Amino acid sequence: MKKILLLSMICLFAMSVNAQQKKLQYFRANDQSGLNVFETPKTDTTAFEGVKVRVGGDFAMQFQTISQENDANNLVELGSDFNLPTANLNVDAQLIDGVRMHLGVYLSARHHEESWVKGGYIQMDKLDFVSPGFLEGIMDYTTIRIGLDEFNYGDAHFRRTDNARAIFNPFVGNYIMDSFSTEAFGEVTVQNSGLLAVVGVTNGKLNQNVVKNDNTDNKPSFYAKLGVDKQMNDDLRVRLTGSIYTNHGTTTGTWLYGGDRGGSRYYNVLHTLPDADGNTQGSDFDGRYNARFKKLTAIQVNPFVKFKGLEFFGIFEVASGSDEITTPAADKEGSFTQLAAELIYRFGSDENFYVGGRYNTVKGKTVESATNDLEINRFNIGGGWFLSKNIIVKAEYVNQEYAGDAWSGRFAGAKFDGFNLEAAISF
């Protein structure tokens, strides 16, 4: 009850200041106008007028009606009801000309029912604090971001649901291999005439600590992105990027597909009934997949094309492990390939309605010697309505199956399907 009252008070406070919010420099709007914005733009359209603080939030709720089955017939029966509402608190501050700060907090999440600081960063688009016009010719095209937050590997993370921030995702769920993590990082982005390049480094750890022991083999993660993003004419925009991420520490690098503290959007799928000893299986992240390769190299290619109201976004991704496995037998980590294709049609005077579909598949082996591939296939179809630039309602049908003979236990012959309704507010 106290949490509900707290969330209600924060929501009312944030909505009361929303109408008075001032624009920040080099900022992705947290509403419909932020759709299809990837890296923050380098156009300086907002004059610096002193320190500004912007308080925003995200709120989301789903009504879920999903059924499931597997070969063992030991999965819980799912009903039709509301999921736990989720909420984010966002604080952004313009500190000096060309320098701003972001702080994100999960007020309520599936995986963390208590409030949890997601992370934050400082972003520098000018270095005038060193001296007026310092490196101006370079900073006209360059953005420096440092903090502990999500880092810019791939383009899929710009379109995903981040706990309660569901306004940029045309569907309810994220991708099966969900490349998202919050780590201590620093990155440099260069954008010029539609060309872009990103280079960055993280410490490879989701859970921060300085304790070292005999089992610690921490290594930094390195990542980079190259791409082109061109508005060809009034009707056509084309973007193509390629990204790489690598970490070769045996105690780091496992978080790229398992670093989201929010949890899966499909609640309680693949959870088992109690066995004879009263034990159950299942996690807050079921419905996604993380091979947990200890020494990981991942490559993601993302095409994006928007012609008038028609929009295509794709993923081609290969995640490979290189760690030598000695237990139970000498072997080597395998690799997985993820493919995704998303087609959306937006219509209405402000493109405030849309319909679309998404196909997502993951296939591969956890170890090289495995005889058969593990395979997961998911299909989504749905649509949505922006009641305003800050409010969206959407509906989807989802069908996911664990294909082939390589799966065992609760995943053997597993599949789930059904409908989700979601309402979300972001400002």
C-alpha positions, 0 to 999 in steps of 0.5 A: 500500500505504501509503495502504491501511494509513493508511486501515485505521489511521484506520478502526480508530481511528475505530471504536474511539472511536465507541462513546465519542462524545459528543453535540454540540449542533445536530448532524446525526447521520452515520448512519441517524438523520440521514436526512431531516434538512435544516438542523440543528435548533434544539432544544437537547437537549444540555447543554454540558459543556466542549470535546468532539471527535468523530472520525468517518468515511465509507467506501464501495466499489462493484462496477460492471457497466455497458455503454455505446455511442454512434453513433461506436462509440468508447467503451471497453468496461467490465467488471465489477469494484470501483471505487476505495474512497473515504474521508472523515475528519470532525472535529467539535468543540464549542468553547463553548456553542452554538458548534461546528466541522466539518472534512471531509477526503477521504482517498481520492476518484476525482478526488483520489487524494491526501488533500484537505481538502474544507472546514470551518466554524464554526456558532453557535447561541448568542452567549453568548460575547459576554455571557450571553444575548446576543440570546437571543431571536433566537438561539433561532431563528437559526443562523450558519455561516461557513467554506469548505465546501458552502453551503445552496442547494436541498435536493438536497445533503442527500440526495447522496453526498459522496465516501464519505458515501453513507448518506443517498443511497438510490441510488449516483449523484447527480443529473445537474445536481449542485448542490454546491460548496465556496466561502468563504461565510457564511449565516444560517438562521432556523427557527421553527414549521416555517418557515425562511429562509436567506440567504448569500453566497460568493466564487464561487470553488472554487479560492481565490487573491488574484491579479488579472489582466486576465481576472479578473472575480470577483463574489460569489454570493448565495443564499437559501431559503424554505420550510416543514417541518411534521410534520402528525401522527405519520404525515405530514411535509410540506416545501416549499422554494424556493432561488435562486443568482446570480453575474454574474462571468465568472470565478466562478459556473461551479462550482455544478454542477461544484464536487464534487472527488469525481467521478462515481459511474459510473466511466469512462462515456463515455470514448473509445478512443484515436484515430489519434493516441493521444488519448482523451476523458473526465473523472472527472465524466462522467455529470453535466452542467454547462453552465458558464454564466459568469453564472448564475442558478439556481432550485430547488424541492424538495417532500418528503413522508413518509407512514409509510414512503412518501417522495417527494422532487422537484426542479424547477430552472432554470439560466439564463445571461446572459453575452453571447458574442462568439466565435464569433458574437454570442449569449447563454447559454441555460438548462437545466431539471432535473426529478427525482422520487424515490419510496422505500418504507422498511419493517421495524421501524426502516425498515431496508429500502427499495426505490425508483425515481428519474427524472431529466431535464435539457433545454436549450440552451447558447446561445439560438440553438441549434436543438435542445435537449440532453437527458439522461434517467436512470432508477434503480431499487433498494433497500437494507438498513441492517445497523445505523444505521452500515452500509448495503448497496444495489443499483441499476440505472441507465439513462442516455441522451443523447437527440436530434440536438443531441449531437455527438462521443462524446455523440451517441447515447450511453447506458449502463446496468447494475448497481451494488452499494455498501456504505458505513459512516458514523459 
